[in-house]
Amino acid sequence: MIIKNGRVVGYADDYREALESAEAIGGTVESTYITKPRPPSKRARARRIPTSAEWPHIYGDARRIRDAVFAADLGHEAKEKAYEFERFARKHYAKWEKIKRSIKMVEYPKLPDDVFKELVEYVDYFDRLFSLKDVKAKMAEDEVTWKSARLSLEELKRMLGYSS
């Protein structure tokens, strides 16, 4: 069992794998018996701060937003911010994939505060950007990409607990 803050957070197939995984998440190894992991509880899925299991969705949303910003040619600053957001999501998605492959998670950890704040900053930036009138006019030219990016942004806002 892999323990973090007194709670079981996962199981590994062998001791070395358990040690590597525990080091990656800052936990300890209690014992090495293997049991079938439980899926995350409904309460864990309903928290305001998304769990690390959300990274595949966040990464996909970031790519769609980046594609829309580049397709509409919204300027250097917007393109740079979109690229940074996609790179940020890809980095954390890759980290999550590595941990996910090495241990069988019982409960996915919440996003760390600094990562959560950075994610909220990106979502706020693109929400403000997409609500500008001249941006809406440029985005209207490529309606499919615009709609995809807008839905992705709405999904991110819903995941982060923004009120409608």
Secondary structure, DSSP 8 states (H G I E B T S, - for coil): -EEETTEEEEE-SSHHHHHHHHHHHT-EE------------HHHHT-SS-BGGGHHHHHHHHHHHHHHHHHHT--HHHHHHHHHHHHHHHHHHHHHHHHHHHSEESS--B--HHHHHHHHHHHHHHHHHHHSHHHHHHHGGGHHHHHHHHHHHHHHHHHTT---
